[in-house]
């Protein structure tokens, strides 16, 4: 988050907002740019959002609009589901911002999501 806030001067500072609704946050970012991040954590390493009926539909919409959706390692639309209620981390929004988030997760600023 320090990088997103512009600490270190490597990028323009961005504001951080969280409405608490995936669709509302996604809609705001779709109209104004940005990224929605819902990573996994220690309690839920596979994330909390459901792949088949939360992440996949919005990933399709954002990619049609020129953006990107990934789980931190690969495109959401490339994930092969193994169960009906499979959970996934989600990073979705403008292509540049999602790639920057993926690079930060990987610990390498040169990493990008395979497209």
N, C-alpha and C positions, 0 to 999 in steps of 0.2 A: 504494500500500500504506500510505502514511502516513495517509491518511484512514481506511482500514480499521482501523488500529491505534489510532485515536482521537486522533492528533496534531492539535492545533488545536482540539480540543473540539467539533467540529461534529457528532460522532456517537459513539455508544457504542462502546468499543473491542471489536474482534473478534479472535479468535485466528486464526492462519494455519497450516493443516495441508496436507500433501501426502503421500499414501500412495504414489502412483505408479501407481495403477490407476484408470482413468476410472470403472469401475463401482463400485469400493469407495468412492472419494471421493464419487461421485454419491449412492450409497446413504446414506452418512453425512449428507450435506446434506439429502437427502429426509426423513430421520427427524428431524434436529435443526435444520434451517434453515441457511441460508448460501448461498454461491455457489461454483461451480467455474469457474475461469478458465483457459483455455488459449488465449492470444492468439497472433496471428501475430508473427513477429519478422523481423529483417533477412535471416536465412538462409532462413526459410520464411514469406514474407509472407502466404500463404494458409492458414497454420496447418498442423498435422500430422494432425488428426483427419479421418477420412473422413466426408463428408456423408451418404451413403446408408446406411451400415450401422454408424455409431457415433453421429453427431450426431442424425440424424432420429429413430431409435427412442426415444432418451432424451428428446428434445424433446417428442415426443408424450406420453410418460409424465409429464414434469414439468408440461406444460400441463394435462393431465387432473387433476393434483393441485393446480392453482391457481398454479403457478409460471410461469416464463418462460425461454425459451432463445433466444439471439440470437448473431449473429456480430460484434456491435459496432455494426452499422448497421441490420439488419433481423432479423425472426424467422427462426429456422432453418427452420421449416416453410413459409416463404414463398420460400425460395431455390429457384430452378429449376435442377436439376442439368444441367450441360453435358457431363459425362463420367462414366464409371462409378466411377472412383477419385478423384473430385474431393475436394479437401481444403478445410477451413474452420476459422477460429478458432471457439471455443465459449465462451460465457458462459451457464451454466445453473444455476438454483436458484430461490430465492424471488423473487417478482416485484420487490419493493422493492430487493433487493440487486443483481439483474441490471440494473435501470434505473439504479441508482447507478453501477455499473461502466461502463455505456454512456455515462452523462453524463461520467464522468471521462475516458473515451477520447476523447470529442468535445471535451473541454476546456470544456464548458459545463454547469454544475450543473443547468440547467433542461431539458436535452435528455432526451427519453424515447424508447424504442423504439416505432415505429409498430405498433399492435396492431390 
